[in-house]
Amino acid sequence: MRQTQIMTIEEKVDTAYKAALLSEAGDEEGYSRLIRSIPMPPYLAKIFKEKIGVEFLLNGGWDLSEAEAEFGSDWLS
């Protein structure tokens, strides 16, 4: 799991906006890379873990730093 600096809400919104612009321009790879750089909210990570599975989270390139901070470093084990 990669560690990132804490993103402010403004940074998250700005990043999501830039990702949306990439998607509108047809750059789905750029969109995916950028949107996955936004830390996944812990509640959503927990739901994905329970409903979709750990592999989805581990292999998806998601930023799980906020979930790790809330649930602990071994929460996916």
N, C-alpha and C positions, 0 to 999 in steps of 0.2 A: 504494500500500500504506500502510495507516495504522500509525502508531507508537503504542505504548502503553507504560505502565510495566510492569516485570517483575511478574508475578503469582506469589505464593508458592503452593506446593502447597495450602495451606489455603484460600487465596482461590479457587483453581481448583475445589476440591471444593465450597466453599460456593456458588460461582456455578452449578456443575452441579446441585447440590441445588435451588437456587431455580428453575433452568430446568425441572427435573423436576416441581416443584410446579406451575409454570405449565402444563406439558403435561397433567398430571393434571386440572387445572381446565379444560382445553379451550382454553387460550390458546396456540395453535400459533405465532402471530406473535411473541408475547412469548418463547416458548421458543426459537424460531429466533434472534431478536435476541440473547438472552442467551447461548445456547450458542456462537454465533459470536464472542462477545466474549472467549472463552477462547482464548489463543494456541494455534494448531495446533502439535503437536509436529513438529519438523523432519523426522523420519523419515517421518511420515505425509504431510506436505506434499510431500516428494520422491516418494513413491509416487503420490500423486494427480497430480502433475505428469506423471509418466511414463505412468500408466495411463489417466487421465481427460483430462488436458490443462490447459494454462496458463489457458485461458479460465474453466474451472471455478473456479480459485483466484482469478483477478482479478475475476470478476463475482459471486462468491459472498458477498462481504462478510466473508470470514474474516480473523481476526487472524493475520497471517503474520510477526509481529515476531520470534519465536524462530527461524524458518527463515531470515529475512533476517540475523539476528545470526550464525547458524552458517554460512550459505552465501555471504553477501555480498549487497550491495544489488542486484546485477544477476542474481541466480540464476534469475529467471523469463524472462530475455531469451534 
